[in-house]
Amino acid sequence: MSLELFKELREAQAQGERRVLATVATTLGSTPRGPGAHLLLRPDGTFTGTIGGGCGEAEVWQEAMETMQDGRPRIVKVDLTEPVDGDDKICGGVMEIFIERVSGS
């Protein structure tokens, strides 16, 4: 976890503010980020860190916003092997992302 991300998480916990952490748990094949990559989401939808960008990150962001609301952890499978709506997914791998609310109530 980057120092910047860790610092923000500690501050959010100290102030009781909500944050959701998305972590690349597993990968198969070629992926933009490896296991341990993080994205820390704020209640307003902004975030720091990345799990790879593009449409895969957008899918994870949407699920992370759900976790922000209901507090339920999730595992999201991001499949980068198939083109969607004409977009070329050049990585060709699969990632599983663990999403959890890590601060706030």
Sequence and secondary structure as in RCSB ss.txt:
>XXXX:A:sequence
MSLELFKELREAQAQGERRVLATVATTLGSTPRGPGAHLLLRPDGTFTGTIGGGCGEAEVWQEAMETMQDGRPRI
VKVDLTEPVDGDDKICGGVMEIFIERVSGS
>XXXX:A:secstr
  HHHHHHHHHHHHHT  EEEEEEEEEESS SS TT EEEE TTS EEE SS HHHHHHHHHHHHHHHHH   EE
EEEE SS BTTB   S  EEEEEEEEEE  
